């Protein structure tokens, strides 16, 4: 009896052989791409929920990091991962980069108004430093938050009353207090209280040969824990909307939100412009904190101005004693009608 022929298994082509190391590198690429991809999806869809709220404040840092997975995927020749990484980087950098670019829009031909906002950290910020900022930069309106009776007295001792004699103040013990100081007369002033407990002083500023401007010292509650998220959303949602067909408005203060938070962007969409972003300094951090904690600075203090108001310049300044920096905006008001 003849023996059956032995069947040999055909050899696998080289491309069909999978090396464990190559597969591991592919997974490494996707693991590097995934966090930024998820972050971009959350930021673009405006999914501000739970612990994501404080995390989204750091979107500019994530945007800068997105070049790392792009470089890694390209270096390892993982083209699908590289393509997704590039799209992610473009999406995040695209929403962040404009804050570092000045708008250069034509300015209205009216008067200049300089607005300074400062969170005084329960009144312990250096009053001499605040008054010196007002004096050196010829500030016309000062908005303060976490304003206490002790801070009010200290500011006056250092000469603020001589520089900004008109005022709408609500000094309180602790952090709820708020105040407005002005070089020019104020009218229709008052104070309102947010759901989170912070108060907001407001008044109408009357400059000579300029339209009246409603100014409010804004201070929504901080989303530092889960229980605060409801009041954070509510306080931002109830901020005064812009009035494009009515009086000029300015909101200046500690918003406890960055331009990567959907509620603040919704407020801007009513007819405001973020002065720092318009001036190209919107990525400069205004809150650290600066007490040794490993938390990179983020921009949560803002001067929001009616779109009819131009932005000449904006700058951020140290504020000794506070965990915030002061934000100064130099604005160009529209001309007074009939002139």
C-alpha positions in Angstrom: 0.0 0.0 0.0 1.4 3.4 -1.0 1.7 6.0 1.7 -0.3 9.2 1.5 1.6 12.4 0.6 2.5 14.7 3.4 0.7 18.0 3.2 2.8 21.0 4.1 1.2 24.2 5.6 1.9 27.1 3.3 4.2 29.8 4.8 2.5 33.0 5.9 3.4 36.1 3.9 5.6 38.5 5.8 2.9 41.2 6.2 0.6 38.7 7.9 3.0 38.0 10.8 2.2 40.3 13.7 5.0 41.2 16.0 3.9 41.8 19.6 6.1 44.9 19.9 4.4 46.5 16.9 1.0 45.9 18.3 2.1 47.4 21.6 3.3 50.6 19.9 0.0 50.9 18.1 -1.9 50.7 21.4 0.5 53.2 22.9 -0.3 55.7 20.1 -4.0 55.4 20.6 -3.7 55.7 24.4 -1.8 59.0 23.9 -4.4 60.2 21.4 -7.6 59.2 23.4 -7.4 61.7 26.3 -7.1 64.7 24.1 -9.8 63.4 21.7 -12.2 63.0 24.6 -11.3 66.4 26.0 -11.9 68.0 22.6 -15.3 66.3 22.3 -16.3 67.6 25.8 -15.1 71.1 25.1 -16.7 71.5 21.7 -20.1 70.0 22.8 -20.1 72.2 26.0 -20.5 69.2 28.3 -19.9 71.1 31.6 -20.9 68.5 34.2 -19.6 67.3 37.5 -15.9 67.1 38.0 -15.4 68.2 34.4 -16.3 71.8 35.3 -13.1 72.7 37.1 -11.0 70.4 34.8 -12.2 72.3 31.6 -10.5 75.4 32.9 -7.2 73.9 32.0 -8.1 73.3 28.3 -5.3 75.7 27.1 -2.7 73.4 28.7 -4.3 70.3 27.1 -4.4 72.1 23.7 -0.6 72.7 24.0 0.0 69.1 24.9 -1.8 67.8 21.8 1.3 68.2 19.8 2.8 65.3 21.7 0.5 62.5 20.5 0.8 64.0 17.0 4.6 63.7 17.1 4.5 60.3 18.6 2.1 58.9 16.0 4.0 60.4 13.1 7.3 59.1 14.5 5.9 55.6 14.8 4.2 55.8 11.4 0.7 55.1 12.8 -1.2 57.0 10.2 -4.7 56.5 11.5 -3.7 57.6 15.0 -1.7 60.5 13.5 -4.8 61.7 11.5 -7.0 61.6 14.6 -4.3 63.3 16.7 -4.0 66.1 14.1 -7.7 66.7 14.0 -7.8 66.8 17.8 -5.0 69.3 18.0 -6.6 71.5 15.4 -9.9 71.5 17.2 -8.4 72.4 20.6 -5.8 74.8 19.5 -8.4 76.4 17.2 -10.7 77.3 20.2 -7.8 78.5 22.4 -5.3 80.3 20.1 -7.6 83.3 19.2 -7.4 84.5 22.8 -3.7 85.2 22.2 -4.3 87.2 19.0 -5.5 90.8 19.2 -8.7 91.5 17.2 -7.4 94.8 15.7 -11.0 95.8 15.0 -11.7 99.5 14.3 -12.2 101.4 17.5 -15.2 103.7 18.2 -14.3 107.4 18.3 -15.6 108.1 21.8 -14.0 108.6 25.2 -11.6 106.2 26.9 -12.7 104.3 30.0 -10.3 102.3 32.1 -11.8 99.5 34.1 -9.9 97.5 36.8 -11.2 94.4 38.5 -9.7 92.8 41.6 -10.7 90.0 43.9 -9.4 91.0 47.3 -9.4 87.5 48.9 -11.7 88.3 51.9 -10.2 91.7 52.1 -6.5 90.7 52.8 -5.1 91.9 49.4 -2.6 94.7 49.8 -4.6 98.0 49.7 -1.5 100.1 48.9 -1.0 97.9 45.8 -4.6 98.3 44.7 -4.5 102.1 45.1 -1.1 102.3 43.3 -2.6 100.4 40.3 -5.5 102.9 40.2 -3.1 105.8 40.4 -0.5 104.5 37.9 -3.0 103.4 35.3 -5.5 106.3 35.7 -8.3 103.9 36.4 -11.8 105.3 36.0 -13.8 102.4 37.4 -12.7 99.8 40.0 -14.7 96.7 40.6 -13.8 94.7 43.7 -14.9 91.3 45.0 -14.6 89.6 48.4 -14.8 93.2 49.8 -14.8 93.6 53.6 -15.3 96.6 55.9 -11.6 96.4 56.8 -10.6 96.5 53.1 -12.9 99.6 52.6 -11.2 101.4 55.4 -7.7 100.5 54.3 -8.3 101.6 50.7 -9.5 105.0 51.9 -6.5 105.3 54.2 -4.3 104.8 51.2 -6.1 107.6 49.2 -8.6 105.7 47.1 -11.3 108.2 48.0 -9.3 111.0 46.4 -8.8 109.1 43.2 -12.2 107.5 42.8 -14.7 109.5 45.0 -17.9 108.0 43.7 -18.9 104.6 45.0 -21.5 101.9 45.3 -20.3 99.6 48.1 -21.5 96.5 49.9 -18.7 95.6 52.3 -19.4 92.4 54.2 -17.4 90.2 56.6 -15.9 87.2 54.7 -16.2 86.7 51.0 -19.7 87.9 50.0 -18.9 91.7 49.7 -18.7 93.6 46.5 -18.0 97.2 45.4 -17.7 99.7 42.6 -15.5 102.9 42.8 -15.6 105.5 40.0 -13.9 108.7 39.0 -17.2 109.9 37.6 -20.7 110.3 39.1 -22.8 107.1 39.6 -26.6 106.7 39.5 -29.2 103.9 39.9 -26.8 101.9 42.1 -27.6 98.9 44.1 -26.5 95.4 45.1 -27.9 92.0 44.2 -27.2 88.6 45.8 -26.4 85.5 43.8 -27.7 82.1 44.7 -24.2 81.2 45.8 -24.1 84.0 48.4 -21.7 86.4 46.7 -23.1 89.9 46.1 -22.7 92.1 43.0 -22.6 95.9 43.3 -23.9 97.8 40.2 -24.4 101.4 39.0 -24.5 103.6 36.0 -21.3 105.5 35.2 -21.7 109.0 33.8 -18.7 110.3 31.9 -18.7 113.8 30.4 -19.4 113.8 26.7 -19.9 110.0 26.7 -23.0 107.7 26.8 -23.9 106.3 30.2 -22.5 102.8 31.0 -24.0 100.2 33.3 -21.2 98.5 35.2 -21.5 95.5 37.6 -18.9 93.8 39.8 -19.6 90.2 38.8 -18.9 87.2 41.2 -20.7 83.9 40.5 -20.0 81.1 43.0 -16.9 78.9 42.5 -17.4 75.2 41.4 -14.8 73.8 43.7 -16.9 70.9 44.9 -20.0 69.0 43.6 -22.4 70.9 45.9 -21.4 74.2 44.3 -22.2 73.2 40.7 -25.8 74.1 40.8 -25.2 77.6 42.1 -22.3 78.0 39.6 -24.6 77.3 36.7 -27.4 79.4 38.2 -25.2 82.4 39.0 -23.7 82.5 35.5 -27.1 82.0 33.8 -28.5 85.0 35.8 -25.8 87.4 35.0 -27.2 90.5 33.2 -27.5 89.9 29.5 -26.0 92.4 27.0 -28.5 94.9 25.6 -27.4 95.5 22.0 -30.3 97.8 21.4 -30.3 99.4 24.9 -27.8 100.8 27.4 -24.1 100.0 27.2 -23.1 97.3 29.8 -19.9 96.1 31.3 -19.5 93.1 33.6 -16.2 93.1 35.4 -15.1 90.6 38.1 -14.2 87.1 39.2 -16.5 84.9 37.1 -15.0 81.6 38.4 -15.2 80.5 34.8 -12.9 80.5 31.7 -13.8 80.9 28.1 -13.8 77.1 27.9 -17.0 76.9 30.0 -20.2 76.8 28.1 -22.2 79.1 30.5 -19.7 81.9 30.1 -19.7 81.5 26.3 -23.5 81.7 26.3 -23.3 85.0 28.2 -20.8 86.3 25.7 -23.2 85.3 22.9 -25.8 87.7 24.2 -23.7 90.6 22.9 -20.5 90.9 25.0 -16.8 90.8 24.1 -14.1 89.5 26.5 -11.7 92.4 26.7 -8.6 90.3 27.5 -9.2 88.0 24.6 -9.9 90.9 22.3 -6.6 92.4 23.3 -4.7 89.2 22.8 -4.0 88.5 26.5 -6.8 86.1 27.1 -4.5 83.2 28.0 -2.8 85.1 30.8 -3.8 83.5 34.1 -5.6 85.6 36.7 -5.9 82.8 39.4 -3.2 80.4 40.4 -3.5 80.0 43.3 -0.1 81.5 44.1 0.4 79.8 47.5 2.6 76.9 46.5 -0.1 74.5 45.3 0.6 72.7 42.0 -2.2 74.4 40.0 -1.3 76.2 36.8 -2.8 79.7 36.4 -6.1 80.0 34.6 -8.1 83.1 33.4 -11.2 83.3 35.5 -11.3 87.1 36.0 -12.9 89.0 33.1 -14.0 92.3 31.8 -17.0 91.7 29.5 -18.0 94.7 27.4 -20.8 95.5 25.1 -19.8 94.8 21.5 -20.3 98.5 20.7 -17.4 99.3 23.0 -13.9 98.9 21.6 -10.9 97.4 23.4 -7.7 99.4 23.2 -5.7 97.2 25.6 -5.8 94.8 28.5 -3.2 93.7 31.0 -2.9 91.5 34.1 -1.1 92.7 37.2 0.1 91.1 40.5 -2.0 91.7 43.5 0.0 90.9 46.7 -2.0 89.2 49.4 -4.7 87.8 47.0 -4.8 84.5 45.1 -6.0 86.5 42.1 -4.3 89.0 39.8 -6.0 92.3 38.9 -7.2 92.7 35.3 -7.1 96.1 33.6 -9.1 96.9 30.4 -8.7 100.1 28.5 -11.9 100.7 26.5 -13.1 103.0 23.8 -16.7 104.1 24.2 -18.9 104.9 21.2 -19.4 108.6 20.6 -22.3 110.3 22.3 -25.2 110.5 19.9 -25.6 114.0 18.4 -21.9 114.8 18.6 
